[in-house]
Amino acid sequence: MFLSLLKSIFDIDNVGKRWGVRILYLVTVVLNAAIYFNPFADTDFTPLQNWIMTFYNMNEYDPEVYDALFMTFPLSKGNMIYLATLILGDLILLTSTYIYTAMFIRNFRLEKIQSIKENDPEAYDYAVQRMPDKPIEIKKLIGRLFILVLVSVIIAIPVVSISLYFMFLAVLGLPFIFAAPAAYLSGDAGLFKSLPYSVRLARKYYFINMRSIAVIILTALVLDFLLPLLANVSMTAFYILDSALTAWICLSFGRLMGLAYCTMKDFPIKGGRRPLAI
């Protein structure tokens, strides 16, 4: 059972004819690895650390000293470029995660239509026309992807800040809301209705979702602990492997969002019985 769970979550290659997700994964890895090798970025923040420590060690308030320190804020252009590339890397990972989720749901529904066509050709036209969850059109999907990424960027700072202060509540609420992007990307709900719609679907799947999310988080923590050991051997290898594994974890979470959403929608729990494990 547990091995089946791992395969269903981390087998990111298993979508449709596989080429789409392979290209997505390769592009994500290359773009994130390129950030580490940016020749204009400066990762040395020692002057900034010393500047902060100077403030920390000041025992008395001296306006002239404070003004002089603020006039010499030691953040170089290279530092700012490095910080900008880190933000760009997070944006790439976020976008790739959403793209994977959209690809998974759309392929899931296309396979459902194909199954109807193969098993009952005579009822194909009638059944497809009346399907409540048809695959979303590519044009609409691109628009929804753009809107979702834009909204995610806008709310990222306040959401992260609130989550840090209420970490325990954020973790407890995650199984309810993590499939909201999938609800929006599937075309089943609008931007503002996707969150309550996700909560309604996830009420009886709460502990199942929590278990699956915990597996991904635990895997990410183990990798974060082990990967720095490689940096002692080769920084180049560390950068490339870190980019590859980070992309893999993000796409796995995107897969879980799509898998959980499709399961919760197509197989609602009735009578306390779970029809399909996520």
C-alpha positions, 0 to 999 in steps of 0.5 A, a space after each residue: 500500500 505504501 509503495 503504491 502511494 509513493 509510486 502514485 505521487 512521485 511517478 511524475 513521468 506517468 502522464 499521457 504519452 510522457 513527452 509533455 511532462 519530460 519536456 516540462 521537467 527538463 526545462 524546469 531543471 535547466 532554468 533553475 540550474 542556470 540561475 546558479 551559474 549566473 555570472 552577474 550574480 554575487 552570493 557573498 553577503 558578508 558586507 551585509 552581515 557585518 552591516 547588520 551586526 554593527 546595528 545589533 552591537 550599537 548600545 546607544 542611539 547616535 543619529 549621525 552614526 545611524 544616518 551614515 550607516 543607512 547611507 552606506 547600505 552594503 547591498 551590491 548590484 551582484 547581490 540584488 541580481 542574485 536575489 532576483 534570480 532566486 525569486 525568478 527560480 521560485 516563479 519558474 518552479 511555481 509555474 511548472 507545478 501549475 502546468 503539471 497539475 493542468 496537464 494531469 487533469 486534462 489528460 485524466 479527462 481525455 483518457 476518460 473520454 477515450 475509455 468511453 469510446 473504446 468500451 461503448 462506441 455507440 454511446 460515445 457521442 451522447 456520453 461525451 456531450 453530457 460529461 460534467 467535467 470535460 477537458 478544458 480548452 487550451 486557450 482557456 487553460 493558458 489564460 487561467 494559468 497566467 491569472 493563477 500565477 499572477 494571483 499567487 505572486 501577489 498574495 505570496 508575501 502576506 500568505 507566507 508571513 501569516 503562515 510563519 506566525 500560524 504555522 500549526 494552523 497553516 499545516 492543519 488547513 493545507 489538506 483542505 485548500 491545496 487542491 484549490 489551484 487544481 479546481 481552477 485549472 480544471 475549469 470546474 470553478 472560478 478563481 474565487 469559488 475554487 477555494 470553498 469548492 476545494 474545501 467541500 471536496 476535501 472534508 472527508 479526504 482530510 486525513 488521506 490528503 494530510 498523509 500524502 502531503 506529509 510524504 512529500 514534505 518528509 522527502 523534501 526535508 530528507 533531501 535538504 539534509 543530504 544534498 549539502 553533503 554533496 557540496 563538499 565534494 563538488 559545487 557544480 554537481 550540487 547545483 545540478 542535482 539540487 535543481 533536478 531534485 527540487 524540480 522533481 519535488 515540485 512536480 510531484 506536488 503538482 501531481 498530487 494536487 491533480 491526483 487528489 482533485 480528480 479522486 475527490 471529485 470522481 470518487 466521493 466518500 460515502 458511508 465512511 468508506 474510501 473508494 480509492 487511496 491517494 
